Amino acid sequence: MSEPKLELLVGAAAFWDRAKADMAAASRRVLVQAMTFEADAAGRSVADAVLAASAADRRVLVDDYTRNVINDTMLPLPFRPAAVKQEAADTLAMFGDMAAQGVGVRITNPVLGHPLRYPLRNHKKLLVLDDAAYIGGINFSDHNFAWHDLMLRIQSPAMADWLAADFAADWAGRPMAAKAAFGPIELISFDGDGARNAALFEPLLDLVRGAKRSVDMISAYPTMPFVAAFAQAARAGARATIYTSAASNKPVVRDYLIGVAGTAGVELRLTPDMTHAKALLIDGETLLLGSSNFNFASYRTSSDYVAVLRDPALIAAFERELLGPARENAMAAAELKIPAWRKLRGRLALEFADAALARLRHGPVRVIDWPVSE
């Protein structure tokens, strides 16, 4: 088996320029999966490319999050802006157009009118375009394309086939908890079951806890149990640093981190721009990246991908293009001056949410066809 060719693509423009070309060249399969897929300029560019593709197998999996949240606005709530309502209608029409033109469309983790199903998300971002595959953090919407994020391009028939099989399992409503090694990369698929997610995450948490020199994370929303693993690494003598956004779209997570990081011996640094990247580097030798936010939702209930990489060239690219700029531009968390009550509120809110997710179960219905009749 030949070694996979790996390419780190930082920013939506670099990712989409590369992926659009691969999609246009694909003859066998165009498989696309995302949590957010909206009918704005970014989302329509992806939908148009899928429709223009000549591949024999064209399928799209989109999570039910997109039918409930548009542009970070909850659709079931009252007083939604007119522009949000219009984009929600346009998004449903976009999926209908794809289905009418021969693209298979299915909805993962449908809420089905039960509010307690809302947190149980399929959080994967995946493209399989013949023998090229992409995983990472970028969703298909304008605000996601505007955020600082990354995707990993993988050129490998064997790995593309493995990811296509994982896509097929999600498509059938039977998500897989699985992992496989391909040379310098191990791929892990989390199916959202709490016990199976925990079992697959435990070796990754052990890698963090066992860091000898350093452990660095860039993530929008890191929480327990990963912050605790960072604290354990710090107590053992490693330099433990977390980079997250000062201007977070989920400030409760940022406030929680500011409250717990210092006492845990973890250095918290805040980037000036919104970063949606999800990556973790251990001792400069082992890089974890994918769709997982390294938080309690990933650990408890989300379907996600994580790649474990020990490829020196790719790690050098990560340090040059992401970690280096974060070190240079981020500020100390103390500069933000968050009041003590907000730190406490953040910690209590996330501890409550973690305990609640630990009690939720997905149930038997993990996918429904488009068009939807409920």
N, C-alpha and C positions, 0 to 999 in steps of 0.2 A: 504494500500500500504506500503510495507516494505521500510525502509530507504535505499537510495543508498549507496553502498560502494565506497568510493573515494580514489584514490591513486595518489600521485604526483610522476611523473617519470622524473627525471632530467638527461639530456644527452640522446643521441640517442641510446647508448648501452642498457641502462636500459629500455627505451621505446621499442626498437625493440625485445629484448629478451622476454619481456612480451607479446607483440602483436603477435609475430610469434607463440608462444605457443597457444594463443587464436585462431589464424587463423587456425592452424592445428586441433584444437579440434572442430571447428564450423561445424555444420551439416546443418543449415538452410540458413545462409546468411553470405557472405563476401563482404561487401560494402566498397570501398576504394575511397577516394577523396583527391586530392592534387593540388597545383598550379604548383609545380615543380616535375617532375617524369622523371629521366634521366637514360639512359642505361649505368651507371657506376656500380661499385661494390655494392653501397648501393641500387640504384634503381633496379638492377637486383635481389638482394636478396628479395626485396618486390615482384617483378613480379614472381619470382620462387615460392614464398610462396603462392601467389594467384593461380598460375597454379597447385600447388600440393594440394590445399585445396579440400576437398570432399563436401563442402557445395552445396546445390541445386542451390542457387542463388549467382553467382559470377559476380560482376560488378565493373568497374573502371571508375571514372570521373576524367579527367585531364584537367586543364585549357590550353587554347591555348597559354599561356605564354611559355609553354614547347616546342611548335613548333616554337617559335620566339627567345627564349633565352636559351642558353646552357652554363652552368658553368659561369654565369654572363656575357656572351658575346652575343651581339645582332647579330642574324644570318643574317638579311638583310644587314648589313654593309659590306663593302669590306674588303679585307685583313684579313679574319678570319684565325686563325691557322689551320693547317691541322688536328690536333687532335680534335679541336672543330667540324670541318666539319664531321669527322668520327663519333664522338659521336652523332651528330645530326642525321646522317643516321642510326646509331645503335638504337637510341631511337625510330625512326619511325618504324624500323623493330621489335623492342620489342613490341610495341603496336599491330602491325600486327600479331605477333606470338600469343599474348594473344587472340585476336579476332578469329584467326583461330582455337584455341583450346577451344572455347566455352565460353570465358569470354566476357561479354558485355563491350564495350569500347565506351565512348562518350567524346566529346570535349566541354568544357564550354566556353562561351563568345568568339566565333570565331571572329578573326579579319576580315576575308573574304576580304582581299585586301584593306581595308580601314584603313589607319594609325591612324586616330582619334579614332578608336576602341581599339587600343593597350592599353591605360591606364585603360580600363574598365574591371577589372579582377574579377574572382571568386577566392578569396584568402583563401578559407576554407581548413583545413586539418582535415580529418575525417576518422575513421575506425569504422564500426559496424560489430561485429563478434558475431553472435547470441545475447546474452544478455549483452555483454560487448561492450563498446564504448570508443573511444579515441578522444579527441579534443586537440588542442594546436597549436604549431608553427612549428613543424618539417615536412619539405618536404623530398622527397625521392631522394636524390642525395648525392654524396660524400661530397661536400662542405657544404651542409646543415647538414649532419650527424656530420661533424667536429665542427660545431659551438655549443656554449653553448646555450641550449634550453630546453624546457620542453613539456611534454604532460600530460594531466589529463586522467587517466583511470576511467571509470564509470561502475560499475557493477549494473545494474538495468534494468529489463525487460521494465518498463514503459519508462524510459529515452532512452533506446536503440530503442524502437519502435518510439518514437518521432523523434529521429535523423534519423532513417531509413525513416520516412515519409518526413522529410526535404530533405534527399538525393533523394528520389523519385521525389520531386518537381523540384529539380535541374536537375535530369535525364530527366524529361519531358520538360525542358526549361521554366518552370514557377516557378522561385525561390520564396520562401515565406519570408515575413517579419513577424516574429512571436516570441512569448516568452511563456514560460511555467515554472511553479514552481514545484519542487519536493523536499519536505522537506527542507534541508539546502542549496539547490542549485536552482538557476533560470537560465534557458538557453535562450539565445537570438540569433535568426538567422536574419542577415541583408541581404536583397536581392539586394543591390546595387543601388536602386532608391534613389536619393538624399533626397527627402522629407521624405520618410519612414525611411531611415537611420537616419536622423536628429531627427525625432520623437522618435526613439528607443534609441538614444544616449543621449537625453536630460536628462532623469532621472539619467544616469550614470555621466554625467557632474555635475549635481546637487549634487550627492554624494561627488564628489571631492571638489566642491566649499564650501560645508558645513562641511568639515573636521574640527574637534574641536582641535585635538592635532597634528596629523601628516598625511601626505600623501606621499607615496613612490611609484615610478614607475621604473620598469626595462623594457626598450624597445629599440629596435635597431634604430627606426626611428620616435620618437614622435615629433609632430608639433602642429600647430593650429588645432582645437580650444582647445586641451587638455592642452597645455602649458598655455593658458590664464586662464583656470579653475584652474590650479596650482597656478598661480599668484594671483587669487582672494582668494584662500585658505590661501596663505601666508599673504596677506593684512589683513585677518581676524584673524591672529595670529597663524595659524598652521605652523608647520615645513614642508616645501615642498621640496622634493628631487627627482631628476631624475637621474637614472643611465643609461648610454649608452656607446657605445664602442669607445675607443680612436682610434682603428684600424678598423674603419667602412668601409664596402664596398660601402657606400654612404656618402662620407665625406662632401658633401654639406649640409646634414642634421645635422651632427655634428657641422659644422661651424655655421650654423644658430642657433643651440641651445646655443653654446658658446656666440654668440652675443646677444641673447635675454634673457637668463635665469637670469643673474645677475641683470639687471635693473628691472626685474619682481619680484625680491625677492625670486627666486627659486634657490636652491643650485644644481649645476650640477656636477656630479661625473662621471669620465671616467674609465671604466673597461679596463684592459690591453688586454684582449682577446675579440674576436668577440662574442657578445651575441646577439642571435636572439630571446630570451625569450620576452614574452609580458604579463606583470602582473602589477597590481596596487593595493596597500594595503592602506586602509583608516582607520585611528585610530586603527590599529592593529586588527580590527574586521570584515572588509568587504574586500574580495579579489576578484578582477576582473582578469580573465585570459582567453585566447583563441587564436584565430588567428589574431585578430585586432592588428595593430601596434600603435593604438591610435594616428593616424595622419589624415591629411586632405583627403588622398585617402580612408581610412576606412570610414571616415565621409561622403564623397561625393558619391563614386561610387562602392566601393568594396562589394562583398558578403563575410561575415565573421561570425564567432561565438564568442560570449563572454559568459562566465559563471560567475555569481555573487554568491559567496560562503560565507557563514557565519558558517563554520564548524571549531571549534577551533583546532581540531587535524590537519586538513589540513593546516590551517594558521600557526600553529607551525612548520609544515614541511617546508612550504615556507620560513619562517623566518630563519630556521636552514640551509636549503640547498641552498637558493638563496640570500635572502636579507642580511643575516649575512656575507657570503663571499664577497658580493659586498661592504658592508660597510668597510670590513677589507682591501680589495685589491684595491679599486678604488682610483684614485687620483683626486685632485681638477682640474677643467677645466682650470684654469689659468696657470697650469704647461705646457700646450701644446703650448702656445705662438702662437696662430693663429693671423695672421695680420688682421688689421681692415678691409682692403678691401675684404678679404675672408669672414668675418662675414657679411659684407654688401651684398656681392654677394649671400651668402646663403639665407639671408632674402628675397632679391628681387626675387631670383629664385623661392623660395617656395611660396611666395605670388602670383607670376605670375601663377605658376602651380595650385595653389588652385583656383584662379579665372577661369582658363581654364577648370578645371574639373567641376566646378559648372555649366558650360554651356553645358557639354556633356550629351548625353542620350544613353542608351544601345540599343534601338531599339527592334524589335520583335524577332530576332534570338538569342537565348541564349544557344543553344546546337546544335551540329551536330553529326551524327554517324561516327564511324570509321568502315571501311576505308573511308577516306575523298576524295570526288571528287569535286574539285573547278575549 
